[in-house]
Amino acid sequence: MKPNKLELNSVDGTQLNLEALYQIAPSCFTEVKDDKTGELRHVVNFKTLRQLLGDNTVEDADEMYQFTWPGKQEARREAARPTTKTLRPVVEDSVDWDNTQNLYIEGDNLEVLKLLQKSYMGKVKMIYIDPPYNTGNDFVYDDDFAVSQNDYDLFSGDVDDLGNRYRKNTETNGRFHSDWCSMMYSRLMVARSLLTEDGVIFISIDDHEQKNIRNICDEIFGESNFVSNFIWEKRLNRENRKEVSSRHDYILCYIKQKSEQQRSLLLLPMNEKALSNYGNPDNDPRGLWKSDPAHAQAGHGTKAQFYTLTAPNGKKHDLPSGRCWLYTEPVMNEAIKENRIWFGKDGNGVPRIKTYLNAKERGLTPESLLFAKDVSTNEIAKNELKRLFDGIAVFETPKPVELLKYFAIIASKSGDIILDFFSGSSATAHAVMQLNAEDCGNRKYIMVQLPEETPEDSEARKAGYDTIPEIAKERIRRAGKKIKEESPLTTQKLDTGFRVFRLADSNFEEVKKAPEEYDQSQLDLFLNNVKSDRTDLDLLFGAMLSWGVQLSLPMTSEEVDGKMIYSVNDGDLVACFADDITENIVKAMADKQPLRVLFRDSCFARDDAKINVFETLKQLLDWSEEEAIKNIKVI
């Protein structure tokens, strides 16, 4: 046997759906012969599926509730379509490359999200995005990568280095809402797959598309998984230019899967006002407590909860009209004996139940109204960013760090991954670092941003920042330095670094013909189709994406017989891309007890050399034939 090729495409969304359906309805799957290849394919028998679902199916009905727009079906297909692109590491732009677990990725976020699926599916605890609001002046991403030149001329937009198009979506566009909905639909479909089962997404939006994004999210996440539509007081001053001065934005919140066993959002820490309600006037050895009513609405009460309560001093207490005691009489009398019922300092007060501060985890339930005094405003955020950049206004509409920190508090814990794929100035990264400094956390972030150019006459361009990512990366550098300088947690190792990656076309030249169709001078392309500008690190990280290995993992390298061996996370993946693999190299790779082993196809001059390495590794690692085939690959 010899190593197989590593599959380099991103996840096929259609295949994911089939696998999910197979888990719950395997009986509706069958096999058919492919007309082109003659091979058997696993397919869904819709007749069987309809039988399993009974009367709960519909194809064409005269009337049914649905939310649709021109382009929705293509948006679905685009979300499922795999990509051949890759992410190239940019070490020179990064900070603390060897140690950081944070990622900053430049490129079209739909392509990037697809590339992240194998490595991060089901691993992201919180997503926050601040997408274009579709005001007529902001960009939308155009996902049709194969339009005609005539169609392209109509866009009068911009093209990045990869040929991805983004343009201003003006209200004169006949597909004004449709284009925006298609853009959001495909990205949210892929993003959902990255969330943990209890993962939460927050989406900032205003009145332009609030109703549409709510409909989209109801469909993608499920209406039952809606958590809240937060209303944020984004400004304090009146805006006199408009008919109505808009002082708020919305932040929609959905959870991937609600659970009856746990809250969708975490409690907020107790503030001074909440803590001031607790005291200990009777020196109760159980500690601080506050008193709560001892009765409740009578509608759900049992017969045993209606009685006259007798206080320790003999005073009788009757129930108010329409109320019942929280406890039955025996339970209430036991609580009185244990000094868990409060009758006031003189013993004559209305009975109340003592709720102890330390009896369980205490906190405040998040509220749907987010006031500026608690989470700041756009104007304050802009001024704070301006101060960070020595008085230069490099970004017009940054979100406040306090707002994003608030969401991270109620939706994440230490060690969680937080993703923002419309990251702008990277206020989310700033908030994650700030919160980690405050609570000794170890949250990690992934920022994704299109390399959108700054306006030519902007302060940012004048200061030398040609693109939004340039501003964002510098913000993270400056914010990280400031947080470290100001943090009292001097013994804590704060992670204020980040690894930079850039979306790029495949690392490999496309081979369109069979080997026998090439002449002798062209055979090298078939045998070694790695692009000339790609490095070992490009190949390594491309393979990590394809094999589902996280991009933030630590890595080491060592030289053996003049060739470089790379090890990711002490053996999660061990790779060598050099020619003429020697026995010493194979032994050194096996010594790392790898989970996966990777070579370049061109490492081997002949097939017999490839087979020898495969067999040697199999023996050294004591792998079965099946394990070796699965874990030894070439690219």
N, C-alpha and C positions, 0 to 999 in steps of 0.2 A: 504493500500500500504506500501511497505518497500523500502529502498534505493537500487538502482542498483549498480552493480559493475562498477568501473571506468575502462575504456579501457586503458590498460597499454602499448600496442604496440605503436611504433612510427607511423608517417604518412604512409599510404599506397599510394605509388606514382601512382599506377594504378588508384586508386580512385580519386586522385587529377586531373588526366588527364580526367577522365570521367566527373567530376564536371565542369571542364573548357569547355569541349565540349558541355555539356548540356546547358551552358549559351548562346551559340551561335547557337546551332542546336538541340533544344529539340525534334523536330519532328522525329529525327532519333533514338530515344530511344523507347524501348518496354519492355515487361516483358515476361520471360520464367520461367518454373518450373525447379528447380534444381533437377537433377536425384537422388542425394544422400539424400538431406534433404527434398525434396518435397516443399520447400519454393519458392516463386516467387522472381526472381532476375531482377534488372534493367540492361538491356544490350543494345548494339548498334546494330541496324539493318543496316548492311553494304550496303544492296541494296538501302535503302532509302538514306543513306549518299552519295553513289555514284550519285544518282539522284540529290541530292542537289548541288553536286560539278560539275555536268555536265561532260564536256570532260577533266576536270583538274585532273584526277586520272590516275595512272599507277600501275600495279602490276609487270608484266614481260615485259620488252622491250629489244630488241636486243642491243640497245645502249642508255645509259642515263648517265648524269653526276652524279657521286656519289663518296664519300670518304669512304672507308671501310677497314677492316682488320679482321683477325681471332680473334674472341672473342668480336666483337662489339655488337652483339645481347645480349650476356650474360651481358655485361657492362650495357646495357639499363635495362635489367631485374634486375640487382643488384641494380641500382639506385632506382628503384620503390619498391623493396622488403623491407617491414618494419623490424625493429629490436626489439628484446625484451630486449636489454641491457639497462643500466641506467647510470646515473652520480651520484657518491657519493661525498658529500662535504668533503673537507679536511681542517677543520678550523685551525688546528695547523700550516699549511703551508701558510696560508693566511695572508694578511696585512689589518688591519682596516676592518675586516669582516662585522661589523655592519653598516658601512657607505658607503663603496665603491660600485660603480656600474660597475666595471671592472671584467672580468672573465678570468681565466686561466684554460684550460682544457687539461688534459693528456689522450691521447688515439688515436686510429685509427681515422683519421679525417672523413672517410666516415660514420662510425657508429655515430660519434659525430654530424655531419651535419644532419643526419636523426633525431637524438634525438632533435635537436634544431628547427626543422621545425614547430612544433605546437606553440612554444612560440615566434619564431622570423621570421616567414614567412612574407615577405613583409616589414620588419622593418630595414634591414641593408642597410645603404646608400652607403658604400664603402667596397669593398673587395680588399685586396692586397695579392698576394701569390708569393712565391719564391720556386716553386716545384723543385724536383730533375731534373737536366738538361739532364739526361740519357747519361752521358758521359762514362758509363761502370764501374764506380767506386762508384756511389751513389745508395741509396736504392730505390726500388720500393715496394709498398705495394701489397701483394698478397691477393686478395679478395675472393679466393676460400677457404672457411672455412671447406670444407668437402672432402679434397683430401685423397687418400689412403696413407698408410705408404710408399709404394714404390715411389709414386709420391713425397711425402714429402722428402724422402731421396735424391732425385735428386736436391732439392732446395739448400741443404747445407747452409741453412740460419739460421735466428734467430726466436725465438718465444717469445712473451711477456707473461705477467702473464695471459692474457685472451685467449691465444692460437692464437692470430693474428700473421700472418707471414709477415716478411719483409726481403728482401734479396737484394744482389747486382745484378744488371742487366747487366751482362757482354756481350760483343759483340759476344761471342761464343753461347749465347742463341739464338736458332732459332726463338724465338718470341721477339727479342730485341725491335723492335719498337711497335709491337702489344701489349705487356704487358704494356708498358708505356702509349700507347694511351688508353687502357682499364682503367688503373688506373685514368687517368685524366678525361676521358669522364664521368664516373659515378659520380665523385666528383663535376664536374662542373654542371652536370644536377641538382643535389640536391642544390648546392650553388646558382644557378640562382633563385630558389624559395624563397630564403631568402632576395633577393634584393628588395628594394623599386622600384616602376615603373621607377623612374629617378635614380636608383642606378647604380653605376659604378664599374667595376672590372678591376684591373691591374694585369698582369701576367708577371713576369720576366722569360726570357728564352734566350738561346743562339742559335747558328746555328744548333746544333744537332737535335732539334725537333721544330724549329721555324715554319717550313712549316706545320708540322702536328698539332701543337696547334692552328695555324691560321685556318686550315680546321675544326678542332673540334669546335672552338668558332663560326665560321661562321654558323655551323649547330645548335649549342645549343642556341646561342644568336640571330642568324640571321645576315646575311651578311650586311643588311642595318643598323644594330646597331653597326657596327664597327666605332670606333672614331679615333683611331690613333695607329701607331706602333712607339712608342717613341724609340729613339736610345740614349743610355746612355754611355757617355765616362767613363768607369769604371776604367781605369788605365791611367797613364801618361808615365810610363817607357816602353821601348821596351822589348818584350819577345823574346830573341834570340834563344830559344830552338826549336821554331816551324818554319814551312815554311813561315807562315805569322803571324806576331804579332797581335793578336786580341785585340783591345783596347775598344771594345764596347759590350754591351748586348742589347737585345730588351726588351721593356716593352709594351706588347699588351694591348690595352684599348678598352673595349666594354661597352655600356650602355644597360640596360635591355630593355628600350623602348624609342627610339628617339621621340622628340616632336618638332613640328614646332614653338611652342609658347615659348620655352626656350632653352638655350644653354645646351649642354651635359656636359660641364665642366665650372666651374666658372672662372672668370678672376683673374689673379694674381694681387696683390697689385702694385700700381705705385712705381717704384724705382726712385732713385735720377736722373738717366739719363732721364727717361721719364718726371719727374716733371720739369726738367731744360728747357724743351721745352715751358713751360708756363710762361708768363710774363704779364705785364700790362703797356706798354709804353705810352698809352694815358689816363691812370687813369680811365678806364671804371668802372663805379660803379657796374657792374655785376661781377667784380673780375678777377682772372687770366684767360688768354686765350692763345690759340695758333692759328696760321693761317693755313688753309687748302685750296687746290685749289678750285676755284669757278666754274670750268668746269669739264666735264666728257666726256667719249667716246660718240661719236655722234650716234652710232648705235641704242641706245635705246631712243634717244631724240625725242621730239615732235616738230612740226613746230614752236610752241611758244617759244622754247628754243634757237632759232637761231636769233640773233639780234646784233646790235652794242650797247655796254654798254657805257653810259655817266657818267663819274665820277663827284663828286660835284664841282671840279675845271674846269669842262667843257671838260676835256680830253676824247677822244673817244678810246674805247678798242674793237678791233675786236677779234673774236675767232681764236685760232690756228687751223690749218687744222685738220679735223677729230674729232673736239671737239664740245660740246654744253654746254651752261650755265646750272648749276645745277637748277636754278630757272627760271621761266618765267619772262618776263620783269616787269610786275606789282609787283610781289613778290620781285624781285631783288631791285626795286626802294624803296619799303617799308623797306627792310633790310638796304639799304643805309641810309635812313632817321633815322633809329633806331641805327645807328652806329654799325651795325653788319657786315659790310664789311670793310676790311682794304686795304687802298691804299698806304701803306708805310708812313714813317714819313713826307715826303714832299708832299704826296697826288698824286704823279705821278707814283706810283708803280702799278704792275699788280694786279687787284682786287683779294682778297682772303677772304674766309669766316672765321669769328672768331668762334672758338670752345671753349666754356667755360668749365673750369675745374669742376665747381660745377653744371653744367646744368643737368647732370645725373651721375649715378654710373660709375666712371672711373676705368679702369684696363687694364692690358696687356693680350693679347691673349697668352695662352700657346703655346710653339713651340715644334716641334717634336724632335729637337736636344737638349739633356740635357748635358751641358758641365760640366766637373769636377769642374771648378771654381765656379759653381753655386750650384751643388748638391753633391759634394765630390766624393770620389773613394773608392773601396774596401780596398785598403791599408790604407787609412786614417781612415776608419771605424774600421779596425782591430786594429790599434794603439790606437784609442780612447777607444775601448772596453778594450784593454789591460791596459790602464791607470785607467779605472774604477775598474779593478780587481787587482790593486796594482802591475802592471807589469807582470801579468800572462796571456799568450795567451790562453784563454779558448775556443775560437771559431775561426776557420780558415777563414770563408767567410761571415762575417756579412754584411748586407746591410747598407749603410750610413743612419744615422738618417735624414740628410738633404734631401736625395732623397725621403724618405717616407713622410717626412713632406711636401715636395713639392706636392706630390699627395694628401695628406690630405687637403691642402689649396685649390686645384682646384676641389676637389670632395666632400667636406663635410663642414658642418657648425656646430656651437655650438649645442650640444644636439644629434648629429647624432651618430649612432653605426658603428664602423669600425671593420671588421673581417679579421683575417689572420689565415688560417687553415693549412699552412705549416710554422709555426711561427719561427722555429729555435731558435735563441738567443733572440727573441722578440724585435728586433729593431723597429717593428711597434708599440708596446706598448710604447717604449721609445719615439718615434716620436710623438705619440698622447699626451702624458703627456707634452712634450716640447712645442708643439704647443698650448695646452691649457694654459700653463703658459704665453705664449707670447701674445695671443689674448683674454685672459679671457674666453676661451671657456669651454664647458662642454661635449666634445666628450667622448664616452665610447668605450672601446675595448673588443673584445673577441679573445683570443689567443688559438689556438689548436695545439698540438704537440704530435707526437708519442713518447713514452718513449724509444727512441733509445739510446743505450749505447754509451758512449764515448770510443774511442780506448784505449786499455790497456796501451799503451806507450805514451799517449797524456799528454800534460801539464795539461789539465782539470782533467784527472783521477788522476794524481799525486797530484793535489790540492784538491782532495776529491769530485769532481763532477762526479758521475758515469753515469749520463744520461744527455741528452740535456735539459729536463725540469728543472733539478736542476740548470743548468747554467742560463737558462732563468729567472727563478723565482728570483734568486739572482741578476741578472742584473736589473730587474724591481725594486727590493728593493733599490739597490744602486743608480740607476738612479733617482728614485723618491725622495730619500733623497737629492741628489745633486741638483735636480731641485728646490726643496723647499728652500734649503739654498741660491741658487743663484737668485731666482725669486724676482724682485723688487715689485711684486704684493703682498705685505704682508697682505693686507686685504682680498685677495681672498682665498677661501677654495679650494685648488687644490686637486683633487682626485688622489692620487698616490698609493692607495691600490688596492687589487685584491682578489677576492674569488677563491679559487682553487677547482676544481672538477676532479675526476678521473673516467674514463670509467670502468664499471664493469658489470658482468653478472647480470641478473635480481635480484631484492630484494627477489624474491619468489622462493621456491622450485617448480619444475615442477610436477604437478599432472596429471598423465597419465591415471588414471582409474576413473571410476564412484564411488561414495561413497559406494554403495552396494558391490563393489568388494574388499573393505578393511575390514580387521578384526578389532576387537575392539581396539587393541593396536596400530593400524595404523591410526585410524580416526583423531587423533590430527593433522596429516600432512594435511589432507583434510580441516579441520576447521581452522587451523592456520599454513599456509605454509610459513611464513616469515622466512628467513634464520637467524640463531642464532646470526650471527655477525653483523646484521643490526640494526641501531639505529632509533630513531624517526626522526632525521634529514634526514637520508637516505630515509625513507618513504615519508617525506614531499617533498623533492626535486624531488623524482621520480614522485610523484603525480603532482607537478607543471609542469614538462615536459609533462606529459600525458594530462594535462588540459589546456595547452597553457599559463601558467603563467611564466613571465620572471624570470630567476634565480637571477637577480641582485636586485630585489625588497627588501626593508627593511622588517624586521620581528621582532616581539616581542613574548614573552611568559609570561604566568601567571599561577599560581597554584590555583586550585579550588578543594576543598575537597580532597587534596593530589594528584590530577591529573593535568598534564600539558596540557594547551591549547596553541596552536600556531596560530598566526595571521600574514598573509603576506600582507604587504602594507595596513594596517588598514582595513582589511576585504575583500580584493580580494579573499583570501582563508583562512578559519578558520578550524583548524583540531585538533582532539584529538584521540590519539592512545591507551589510557589506557583502562583497563578492568573495567567493572561495571560502566557505565556512569550514573551519578546521575542527578536528576532534576536541581540541582544548576549548574552543568556543562552545561547542555543544555541551561539554561537561560543566563549564562555568554557568551556562544557562540552567542546566538541570539542578545544579547545586542551590539555586535560588528557590527550589520547590515551587515552580510557577503553577498558577491556575490556567494560564493560556500562554502559548508560544507563537511568535509571529516572525516570518521571514519575508524578504522580497523574492519573487519568483526568479529574478536574475541572480540571486545568490548562488544558484546551482547551474553549472554549465550543462549538466546532463540529468536526465530523469533518474538514473541510478544513484547519483549523489543525493538527490532529494529523498529517494526511498531509504537510503542508508541513514540519513539524519533522522527521518521519521522513526525508523526501527530502533535506532540508538536511544532517542529520547523516550520512546515507549518503554524500553527496558530499564533505563536509568530511573524513570519516574514510576515504574511499576504500574503503568496504565494498561487497561484493556484496549483491544482494537477499537472498540466503540468510543472510549474516552479519548484516545489519541486522535481519531478522526475528528471528534468534536472540538478538541482543544489545541490542535496544531494546525495553523493556517498559513497561507502565503498570500501576498498581494501583488 
